Amino acid sequence: MNQTASTTISRGFWDAPGGRKGIGAWIFSTDHKRIGLLYFYSTLAFFCVGVLLGLALRFELFQPGADFFTAQQYNSIFTLHGVVMIFLFIIPGIPAAFGNLVMPIQIGAEDVAFPRLNLLSWWLYMIGAIMALTSLFTGGGAPDTGWTFYVPFSVRTTTNVSLATLAVFIIGFSGILTGLNFLVTIHRLRAPGMTWWRIPLFTWALYATAWVQVLATPVLGITVLLIFAERVIGSGVFDPARGGDPVMYQHLFWIYSHPAVYIMILPGMGVITDIIPVFARKPVFGYKAIAISSLAIAGAGSVVWAHHMVTSGMSDIAVMIFSLLTFLVAIPSAIKVFNWVATLYKGSIQLDPPLLFALSFIVLFSIGGLTGLVLGSAATDVHVHDTYFVVGHFHFVMFGGTGFAFFAAMHYWLPKFYGRMYNKKAAVWGWALMTFGFLVLYMSMMIVGMEGMPRRYYDYLPKFTFWNQMSTIGSWFLAIGLLIVFVNIFRGLFKGEPVGSNPWGGATLEWQTPSPPPLENFEAEPVVTHGPYEYKKAGIL
Amino acid sequence: MSETTHTAHAEHPKDYTGAKLGMWLFLFTEVLLFGGLFILYAIYLQRYPEGFKLGGDQLNVWFGGGNTLVLLTSSLTVAMAITALQQGRVKASLRLVGATLFFALWFLVNKYFEWSAKIHHGIYPKSEHLKEMPGGEQVFFNLYYLMTGLHGIHVLVGAGVMTWVMWLIRKGKVNPDDYVTLENAGLYWHLVDLIWIFLFPLYYLIL
């Protein structure tokens, strides 16, 4: 299955056309692989910033009382942690970085449909990111509203919320353009023979994600613009003193921001779906069910937003309707989990690092998903609303889900684009420490939340000390695991052994072209004759 | 997963369907952007029917109606410009896009006078006069400024797009054989028109 790796590897797309050199060959390139790597390194940099902020929060919470930060500083740090992690890392992380890198190759295209638009969306993303970071040091100080920008506080606070909301608007626009580009690419640029039911499931997940990006993000756009307008021209449509209604803000915000969690998780699910059959050496179980469940999650996920607002004073009927709809989302999610497990069943499993991260994903995402049902049910939600239970749940889904999928994708696909392999043993150690630290860190949060500790305070009652300390200690294990993973993978990518075109034995198109891929992805236009997981027909098994 | 054919990479012709699909998706996002404001309008109208009635009575239907005519005519001229270019009448097309640009500016001038009159009467966000009004009327006027303001920005952007397309036609980059950019600009302009077609009755007619 492995092609013998030659000692010298061709540099593929790393040799820029026209011999352009230096940073200009990257930041003005319209090659989807280069843009994908630009996104990858920028999101990764912001991830590291977010991790440091998160560690700082855990340091402060190691014991009761004010230790390192004032209350105001703590508010700014958690706001920043949320904004950086959500808008700068999780949302663009997998779709914009790995979607750009892999998706066009998976469907046998030379590039995306609108390469220049693709570059523009990276530029917009960077401009938004710079504005978000500028908002910390200018104006009235770093925003302290939390990433949700709830009114009336976000309108009244003197901190620099205006610039932060504009930044979110611009980053949202960048996401819309990426989604639009992917939709047109998947509709128009599939290689001959790449029928809809032969599209790899990662690309299917991106397709569903792109629809959510295109249809939900504009609502966030108008919502943050309204905050901006309230602050700058005083338009007051959410101000009760002037006839407005603050709950309407929450509705508009969550109409986007709930679907946004599916923008975050769907591509992650796609990564896992592509990894599991390769390492189980078995065709994926229930291909069509997984593809359709992505669309079902995108659809159902768009009509459940108000479950974030159970305690906001909505009518009981609305609460019950949104609760019911929320439970419906569990069905397509469970379909995926069952299909992954069924794919592993009786497979000849090869425990390589990408699969280990994928297995962690299944466990952590399942815990996150099931605790989501506790929050989806109104009766239990009222008790744990705004406690650390919510924080724990959210991190299980977002970090345990999307975050681990991001790391799985790094270990699975990056050797393809660098043509070199990392040290697998070190990767396993990194994975083990990350998973262990993760469980200690966030399980403790859920327990302390159940005991009644509210979120977003820099201080707490002495009785919560034990689990807070456990949680902080867990964060150190997680950080060490992350460090090992990063050092190992980047040393491998630049200095490791050459891998050949198909190190894992995958049957999707990206493994049928040299590593690293040439500029136009394939030496000749591919013609697809079988499905993405039919290893026998591909001659791999 | 594939057998590769040994044809070299062929030069791809421009994908018209893809370009238009992209534009339509972009128009969806514009509809949803305004959708958030239309939701606010619907909820607040249901909550304050009297306030909205009193507010609507203070708007000048002649201004609104005049602007509706201006925009409808501009949609006609841009559609004619596309047909003209398809038929190879480049100069006529250029003149018609120019007419669209002219109508866009006319609309904005009208809007300027309409807003100035309101502001002159002390009705604008944050004004003392507005703050003394009942809550329903305040929300009405705040939404009025937000929605017509955002629409006005779109008219301005549309005018910019028309100028750009005129430049492209003059340069020959948009021509009778390759006119998808003009078509997409026309689609965008129709959307700007369409949003006004909803704003006009909601603010000037039904109240």
Interface residues (C-beta under 8 A of the other chain):
Chain A: G108 E110 A113 F114 L117 I176 L180 N181 L183 V184 H187 R188 L189 A191 G193 V214 L215 A216 T217 P218 V219 G221 I222 T223 L225 L226 A229 I233 G234 S235 G236 V237 R242 G243 G244 D245 M248 H251 L252 I255 A507 T508 L509 Q512 E520 F522 E523 A524 E525 P526 V527 V528 T529 H530 G531 P532 E534 A538
Chain B: M1 S2 E3 T4 T5 H6 T7 A8 H9 A10 D15 T17 G18 L21 G22 L25 F26 F28 T29 E30 V31 L32 L33 F34 G35 G36 L37 I39 L40 I43 Y44 R47 Y48 G51 P125 K126 K131 P134 G135 G136 E137 Q138 V139 N142 L143 Y145 L146 L150
